[in-house]
Amino acid sequence: MSPNGSDRSPRRPMRRKLLQALTAGLVLATATGCSYNWEDFPRLGMPTPTTEEAPRILSLWQGSWAAALAVGVLVWGLILWSAMFHRRSRTKVEVPPQTRYNMPIEALYTVVPLIIVSVLFYFTARDETELLDTSKKPDVTVNVVGFQWSWCFNYIENVDGSTGDAKTDENLDAVPNKWKNQFPDNAGGVYTCGTPGEENPQTGNPGPTLWLPKGKTVRFVLTSRDVIHSFWVVPFLMKQDVIPGHTNVFQVTPNREGTFLGKCAELCGVDHSRMLFNVKVVSPERYEQHLKELAEKGQTGYVPAGIEQTDNEKDREAKQL
């Protein structure tokens, strides 16, 4: 009993303030955790970004960890608070007061999760919209063809020694007109196809090598010949499914030269683990030289892109035009 004769414990205002402080800290940390600069935090297992878009993905990853840590601190704090302030008294053996309803607490554990989910949804939707934006005209277009058990790369480019037109080439019929209409005019193109046993001559890493120019916006048009694959260049921090009968597209701008690992990130069959490839980012001049070398080797035109879209998909694409 308190000195003034009341049964109300003087510790209750302190408990209430502690609970309010923990709640405010959680909301603040969750609301701001996704907005920090990615360089201010460790990468938390992510590789160093090598495209202009990748830091946005890394920042979202780090912000999600910050929010998860804030939730963890709140839960740990409540557990310790309950253990310290609501432990059984050694001098009192009676049953403590039973509280059937506590509206502030019930409102708290309803509102706080809604705030957390809403904040995470906002940042995810914001970044996804930016990352999947293809309104900018690309400098380079590559049709990535996945098949069991390797990759082909159609470079949609005007290359000396290669004649044709990517917009009318039958091998690219699997690509919807929405994207074909944006191909360069009279792009004869060149290609490279890999096998699981192929290796990069510089690094010895298995799989074919996709060449890209540094500082140029690259549009990847993803098609499949058989089953669902997933195109993942690890340090790009970006991957998308390669789906038969449906074309996915995304764009990146490599900003660091080097040879990087890529792989299929979708379980696509018995030799899924062998669907590896390399991405070599070089100067624009060296990239153009490589395309000419492919043309000199006779790798002109395009390999079949894959399975054409179904009627439903074609109708959906037409509505978007």
Secondary structure, DSSP 8 states (H G I E B T S, - for coil): --TTS----THHHHHHHHHHHHHHHHHHHHHHTTSS-GGGS--TT-----BSSHHHHHHHHHHHHHHHHHHHHHHHHHHHHHHHHSS--SS--S-----S--HHHHHHHHHHHHHHHHHHHHHHHHHHHHHT---S--SEEEEEEEETTEEEEEE-S--TT----TTT-GGGTTS-HHHHTTS-TT---EEEE--TT-B-TTT--BS-EEEEETTS-EEEEEEESSS-EEEEEGGGTEEEEEBTTB-EEEEE-B-S-EEEEEEE-S--STTGGG-EEEEEEE-HHHHHHHHHHHHHTT-BS---------HHHHHHHHHH-
